[in-house]
Every structure is written in C-alpha cells, then in structure tokens.
Amino acid sequence: MKKTKFLVFSIPSILALFAGGWVFKHFSEQDHQTSIGYLNEIQDSLIFVATGDAMMHLPQLKMATDPLTGTIRFDSCFSLIRPLVKSAHLAMVNFETTLGGEPYSGFPRFSAPIEFADAIRRTGFNIFVYANNHACDKGKVGLDGNINYAESNRLYYAGIYKSSEERNKKYPLIIPFRQWKIAILNYTYGTNKINPPAGYVVNYIDTFQILNDIIKAKQANPALIICAIHWGEEYQIQPNENQKQIAAFLLKHGVNIIIGSHPHVIQPVEFFIPPGDMEKHLVAWSMGNFISNQKSIYTDGAMLLFATIYFYPNNQAKIGKVQVLPLWRFKNKIPPGYYLIPSFADSNQLNQYGFTYEDKKTFYHVIEYIRRQTLTENISEYTHEGN
C-alpha cells in the first residue's frame, strides 16, 4: 500500500472543541455507576461484531484458485471464526477492494472475484462498508460491482452510491432490529486521487456534511449511531491528532461507536465519556487488516470486536460488554493458503494447520501485540469457552 499522509482539516467546529479545552474523558467503572439503575429495565440486546480491512492481493487469488478447474474457493480462510461471526446479529467489514471483474488485480488498483465477497458473506458479515481509499480503483465498473453485490445478496451497505438521489434515499443507513433502529455512517479521507465517475458519490470526511448526516440520522430516531471511518496514517500503531480531532467531533454530535480503518495495523480500543454525556462511547482507532497479503510488521494481525448493546425504555441504548478476539493471518502452501487463526487456538490446532516452531513464535508475538493494544480493565479477550 502506498503510504498516505492524512490531511488535517481546519474546520471551525473542530477547532472550537479544542480552543474551549474539550478533551476526551476516559471511561471507568466508577464514572458509570449512574447506569446501574437501568439494569432491571433491559428490554432487548444485540451483538455487534466488527473487523478491519478485507483485501485481496494476487497471491491470495493464486492460492485460492484450483489450477486444473479454475474454481476459486476462499471459504476455508475463515473456518475457525465463522461460527463466532454468525452468532452476531450485525457484523461489519471494511470491504477494501472492488468487484470490478476480470482481469482481477491487487495493489494498486484492486479487483477481486465475487467468490472473495461470497466467502466473507458466508462467514456471517452482513454489513459491508465501502468508503475507503480503494473505492474508485476500477471506476464505474467497480462501484457498480460492489453496490450490486450488496443489493443482490440483501446485505446492508454504506459509503458509495450511484447518484446523489440514491445517497439521499439510502443514507444514512438505518438498520431495523426488532423495535429498534441502528444508524450506520461511513466515510473515507480520500480515494487515492481518483475521482468518482460523473454522478457517483463516495462519502468523504467533511465535518459539515457529516453533521448534516447525523442530523438526518437522528430524524429516524435510532437508538444507536455507529460510524465506520477510513482515516489515519498507514502502519502507525497509535492514532494521530487528526483522528482524535475528528473522533471528538463525532462523539460530541452523538456517535456512539467509531470503527476506524486504513492504518492496516491495530491501534487501541478505548472507551470515552464526552463532556455533557453520562454514557460511555467506544472508539476502535484502527481495526487493522482482516485478511490480506501485506508484509509490513503487524499487518498480519487482525481482530474481531464484539460489543453487546442493551436497549432500554424510551429508545435508549447502552454499550455493555466489549470483547476483542485477536487473530493471526497464517500463510502456508495448502490452498487457500491464508488462514485466520484465533488466539484461543491450542497447540493441537496449530499443529493441524502445519505450524512450525517459528510460526508459533510469530503467532504468539502478534497475539500479544494485539492484546497490548486493545485489552484494558473494561475490554476483555473473547475466549471460546467463556462465550
């Protein structure tokens, strides 16, 4: 991936936050004692899962393709996590490629076969967010491919649209869950200097537009607002100041959960309580990669974030238990060659996948890195036995 320096926006509404001394307040259990009284009033709950960048480089395609029949199979990449993702009500992935048809391609302008999307969908992901820096890689064909795929498979999607009229009709994405509604927002810092084709719309980070979108979302009376945002600087393990400014803006205006992507490595996951608010808000600064062939340090680390959402009277929603499942992308020569291995995999499972001694050392090293980045007193590790 070409390294991209994130632009700093001089937006009055952002600057005002910091000029007035607006800072994040980290969440602690003591801060949140006021919510205890709600525990007997829970009316419903939802499990939300999110992951990072789903990318397909050509070595992945080569390993997933049967040389004799040409059949493409990616499903086995996700075998160990499929039951976990399927257990969620809503599962979000940043689909960072296009379904732009043949010839298939990887970096710098991605086009993946439909089989790649099929495997991710069959793993249980039902929200595809498309606003990322590769959204326009294949122009109209790629944008149409992604949109048509989501619509034909009845997936929820956000971030790209065939026209302003379509965006106005379908965005913000409002997902019904029984008697409740969840609003999904999705934006990117840019599209690698490739403009959308005439008439098409990609959601770029523009705080004036975002504020209007939040206002529109609130008119639908959602219990929760989630924003998936493509930001930051590639390969940096901590969020930069621009990310923090934009996050402050989003939380101030009512976003409950922020799911970040683009750095390709995992950055911290944190709770904050915005000024004037009594409830904790969740920020995953960067979810890292989901699956890819990237080789820079820690780009082989992935994770699933699990958040339990509780619904209360008067259309109130609160973030309950949050857990992270660290994953390692393991490569071998057995098709499809790329496998996501969860942290709870035992030695027998690692041996079944053909782990060498060096593989095990790398696996444990990457898993520990993800734990350091994400686990706190309020965010625990997902364990297969305990869930």
C-alpha positions in Angstrom: 0.0 0.0 0.0 1.2 3.5 -0.8 1.8 5.5 2.3 -0.7 8.3 2.5 -0.4 11.3 4.9 -3.7 12.1 6.4 -4.9 15.7 5.7 -5.7 18.0 8.7 -9.0 19.7 8.3 -9.2 23.3 9.6 -12.9 23.1 10.4 -14.2 25.8 12.9 -16.3 23.2 14.6 -13.4 21.0 15.3 -11.1 23.8 16.4 -13.7 25.1 18.7 -13.7 21.9 20.6 -10.0 22.2 21.5 -10.0 26.0 21.9 -12.6 25.5 24.6 -10.5 22.9 26.3 -12.6 19.9 25.0 -10.8 16.7 25.8 -11.8 13.0 26.0 -12.7 11.6 29.4 -11.7 8.0 29.7 -14.3 5.7 30.9 -14.0 3.9 34.2 -16.5 1.8 36.2 -16.7 4.5 38.9 -17.7 7.1 36.3 -20.5 4.8 35.1 -22.2 4.0 38.4 -25.2 6.1 37.3 -26.2 3.3 34.8 -26.7 0.7 37.5 -30.3 1.6 37.9 -31.0 0.7 34.3 -30.0 -3.0 34.7 -33.5 -4.2 35.7 -35.0 -2.3 32.7 -33.3 -4.0 29.8 -35.8 -4.7 27.1 -33.6 -6.3 24.5 -30.0 -6.8 23.4 -27.9 -7.1 20.2 -24.5 -8.5 19.5 -22.4 -6.3 17.1 -19.2 -7.6 15.6 -16.7 -5.5 13.6 -13.4 -6.3 11.8 -10.9 -4.5 9.7 -9.8 -4.3 6.0 -10.7 -7.2 3.8 -8.2 -7.0 1.0 -7.4 -9.4 -1.9 -3.9 -9.4 -3.3 -3.0 -11.6 -6.3 -1.0 -14.1 -4.2 -4.3 -14.8 -2.3 -6.2 -15.3 -5.5 -3.5 -17.7 -6.8 -3.6 -19.9 -3.7 -7.4 -19.9 -3.7 -7.7 -21.0 -7.4 -7.7 -24.6 -8.4 -5.1 -24.8 -11.3 -7.0 -27.6 -13.0 -10.6 -26.4 -12.8 -10.2 -22.7 -12.2 -12.6 -23.0 -9.3 -12.0 -20.2 -6.7 -12.5 -21.0 -3.0 -11.8 -18.6 -0.2 -14.1 -20.0 2.5 -11.5 -22.1 4.3 -9.6 -18.9 5.2 -12.3 -18.1 7.8 -13.3 -21.6 9.0 -12.2 -21.1 12.6 -14.1 -17.8 13.1 -17.2 -18.4 11.0 -19.3 -19.8 13.9 -18.4 -16.7 16.0 -19.3 -14.2 13.4 -22.5 -16.0 12.6 -23.5 -15.7 16.2 -23.8 -12.0 15.9 -26.9 -10.0 14.9 -24.9 -7.4 12.9 -21.3 -8.0 11.6 -19.4 -5.2 9.8 -16.4 -5.5 7.5 -14.5 -2.8 5.6 -14.5 -4.3 2.0 -11.3 -2.8 0.7 -11.4 -4.0 -2.9 -13.8 -3.8 -5.8 -15.8 -6.4 -7.6 -14.7 -4.9 -10.9 -14.5 -8.1 -12.9 -11.5 -9.6 -14.8 -8.7 -9.2 -15.1 -8.5 -9.5 -11.3 -5.9 -7.3 -9.7 -4.3 -6.4 -6.4 -2.4 -3.3 -5.4 -2.5 -0.5 -6.5 -6.0 -0.9 -8.2 -7.9 -3.8 -6.7 -10.4 -6.0 -8.4 -11.5 -9.2 -6.7 -13.7 -12.1 -7.9 -17.2 -12.4 -6.5 -16.0 -15.6 -4.7 -14.0 -13.4 -2.3 -17.1 -11.4 -1.3 -19.1 -14.7 -1.1 -16.7 -16.2 1.4 -16.8 -13.1 3.6 -20.6 -13.0 3.4 -20.9 -16.7 4.2 -18.7 -16.1 7.2 -21.5 -14.1 8.6 -20.7 -10.5 7.7 -23.9 -8.7 6.8 -22.7 -5.0 6.7 -20.2 -4.1 4.0 -18.8 -0.6 4.3 -17.3 0.6 1.1 -15.9 4.2 1.7 -12.2 3.6 1.6 -9.2 4.8 -0.5 -9.7 2.0 -3.0 -13.4 2.6 -3.7 -12.7 4.2 -7.1 -9.9 1.8 -8.2 -12.0 0.4 -11.1 -14.2 3.4 -11.7 -17.9 2.8 -12.6 -17.5 -0.9 -13.0 -16.0 -1.4 -9.5 -18.5 0.9 -7.8 -21.4 -0.8 -9.6 -20.0 -4.2 -8.8 -19.8 -3.5 -5.0 -23.2 -1.9 -4.9 -25.0 -4.5 -7.0 -23.4 -7.3 -5.0 -24.7 -5.9 -1.7 -28.2 -5.3 -3.1 -28.5 -8.7 -4.8 -27.4 -10.5 -1.6 -29.6 -8.4 0.7 -26.6 -7.0 2.6 -26.5 -3.7 4.4 -24.0 -1.3 2.8 -22.8 2.3 3.1 -20.3 4.7 1.7 -20.8 4.6 -2.1 -23.8 5.4 -4.3 -24.7 5.6 -8.0 -26.1 9.1 -7.7 -26.9 11.9 -5.2 -30.5 10.8 -5.4 -29.6 7.3 -4.4 -27.5 8.6 -1.5 -30.3 10.8 -0.3 -32.7 7.9 -0.4 -30.4 5.2 1.2 -28.1 7.2 3.5 -27.6 7.3 6.4 -28.1 3.5 6.5 -30.8 2.7 9.1 -30.9 -0.9 10.1 -34.1 -2.2 11.9 -33.6 -4.6 14.8 -37.0 -5.7 16.1 -38.5 -2.5 17.5 -35.2 -0.6 17.5 -33.1 1.1 14.8 -29.3 1.3 14.3 -27.8 4.1 12.2 -24.6 3.4 10.2 -22.4 6.2 8.9 -19.3 5.6 6.6 -16.6 8.0 5.3 -13.1 8.0 3.9 -10.3 10.6 3.8 -9.9 10.1 0.1 -9.8 7.8 -2.9 -6.1 7.9 -3.9 -6.7 11.0 -6.1 -9.2 9.0 -8.3 -12.4 11.0 -8.5 -15.7 9.1 -8.6 -17.2 8.8 -12.1 -19.7 11.6 -13.1 -22.8 11.3 -10.9 -21.4 8.7 -8.5 -20.9 9.6 -4.8 -18.3 8.5 -2.4 -18.6 9.7 1.2 -15.6 11.8 2.1 -14.7 13.1 5.5 -16.3 16.6 5.6 -17.5 17.6 9.0 -20.2 19.9 7.6 -21.6 17.0 5.6 -21.2 14.6 8.4 -23.1 16.9 10.8 -25.9 17.1 8.3 -25.9 13.3 8.0 -26.0 12.9 11.8 -29.0 15.3 12.0 -30.7 13.3 9.3 -29.9 10.0 11.0 -31.4 11.3 14.3 -34.7 12.1 12.5 -35.1 8.4 12.1 -34.9 8.1 15.9 -32.2 5.4 16.1 -31.2 4.0 19.5 -27.5 3.9 18.4 -25.3 5.5 15.8 -22.2 3.7 14.5 -19.6 5.4 12.3 -17.1 3.4 10.2 -14.4 5.8 9.1 -11.3 5.4 7.0 -8.6 7.7 8.4 -5.2 7.9 10.0 -1.7 7.1 8.7 -0.7 3.7 7.4 1.3 1.4 9.6 1.2 3.7 12.7 0.2 1.9 15.9 -1.2 4.9 17.6 -3.9 7.4 16.4 -2.7 10.8 15.2 -4.0 14.2 16.2 -6.3 14.4 13.2 -8.0 11.2 14.1 -8.5 12.5 17.7 -10.0 15.7 16.4 -12.5 14.0 14.1 -13.4 11.5 16.8 -14.1 14.3 19.2 -16.4 15.9 16.7 -18.2 12.6 16.0 -18.7 11.8 19.7 -19.8 15.4 20.5 -22.6 15.1 18.0 -23.9 11.8 19.1 -22.0 9.0 17.5 -21.9 6.1 20.0 -19.4 3.7 18.3 -16.5 4.6 16.0 -14.9 1.8 14.0 -11.6 3.0 12.3 -9.7 1.6 9.4 -6.9 2.4 7.0 -3.6 2.1 9.0 -3.6 -1.7 8.4 -2.3 -2.3 11.9 -4.3 -2.4 15.1 -4.5 0.7 17.1 -6.0 0.9 20.6 -9.7 0.3 21.5 -10.9 2.7 24.2 -14.0 4.0 26.0 -14.7 7.7 26.4 -17.4 9.8 28.0 -17.9 13.0 26.1 -18.5 16.2 28.1 -22.1 16.6 29.0 -22.8 12.9 28.5 -23.3 10.2 31.1 -22.7 7.2 28.9 -19.6 5.5 27.6 -18.8 5.7 23.9 -16.5 3.2 22.1 -13.6 4.1 19.8 -11.6 1.5 17.9 -9.0 3.7 16.3 -7.9 1.2 13.8 -9.2 -2.4 13.4 -6.1 -3.3 11.3 -6.4 -5.8 8.4 -8.9 -8.5 8.3 -7.2 -10.5 5.6 -4.5 -9.5 3.1 -1.1 -10.3 1.8 0.6 -7.3 3.3 4.0 -8.0 4.8 4.9 -5.0 7.0 5.1 -5.6 10.7 1.8 -6.3 12.4 -0.2 -6.2 9.2 -0.7 -9.9 9.7 -2.6 -9.1 12.9 -6.4 -9.0 12.8 -9.2 -8.9 15.3 -12.9 -9.3 15.8 -14.5 -6.8 18.1 -17.7 -8.0 20.0 -20.0 -5.4 21.6 -23.2 -6.2 23.4 -25.8 -3.4 23.0 -28.6 -3.2 25.6 -31.9 -1.5 24.8 -33.9 0.3 27.5 -37.2 2.1 27.6 -37.6 5.5 25.8 -35.5 4.2 22.9 -32.2 4.3 24.9 -29.3 2.0 24.1 -26.1 1.5 26.1 -22.9 -0.3 25.3 -22.4 -3.3 27.5 -19.7 -5.9 27.4 -16.9 -5.3 24.9 -14.5 -8.1 23.9 -11.7 -8.5 21.4 -10.6 -11.7 19.7 -7.0 -11.4 18.4 -6.4 -13.2 15.1 -3.2 -14.0 13.2 -3.2 -14.4 9.4 -1.2 -17.6 8.8 0.2 -18.4 5.4 1.1 -21.9 4.1 1.1 -23.8 0.9 -2.2 -25.6 1.4 -5.0 -24.0 -0.6 -6.4 -21.4 0.0 -3.1 -20.7 1.8 -4.3 -17.9 4.1 -6.0 -18.6 7.4 -7.2 -16.5 10.3 -6.1 -18.2 13.5 -7.8 -17.1 16.7 -5.8 -16.5 19.9 -7.6 -19.4 21.7 -6.3 -22.0 19.2 -4.4 -24.7 21.1 -1.2 -26.5 20.1 -3.1 -29.4 18.5 -4.9 -27.0 16.2 -1.8 -25.1 15.4 -0.1 -28.4 14.5 -3.1 -29.4 12.3 -2.5 -26.3 10.3 1.2 -27.1 9.9 2.7 -24.6 12.2 6.4 -24.7 12.5 8.3 -23.6 15.6 8.9 -20.2 14.0 5.3 -19.9 13.0 4.3 -20.5 16.7 6.7 -17.8 17.9 5.3 -15.3 15.4 1.7 -16.2 16.2 2.2 -15.7 20.0 4.2 -12.4 19.4 1.4 -10.9 17.2 -1.3 -12.0 19.5 0.5 -10.4 22.5 0.8 -7.2 20.5 -2.9 -7.1 19.8 -3.6 -7.7 23.5 -1.4 -4.8 24.5 -3.2 -2.6 22.0 -6.8 -3.5 23.0 -7.2 -5.1 26.4 -8.0 -2.9 29.4 -9.9 -3.2 32.7 -13.1 -2.6 30.7 -12.3 -4.6 27.5 -11.6 -8.3 27.8 -10.5 -11.0 25.5 -13.0 -13.2 23.8 -12.5 -16.8 24.8 -14.2 -19.6 23.0 -15.1 -21.4 26.3 -16.5 -18.4 28.0 -18.9 -17.2 25.3 
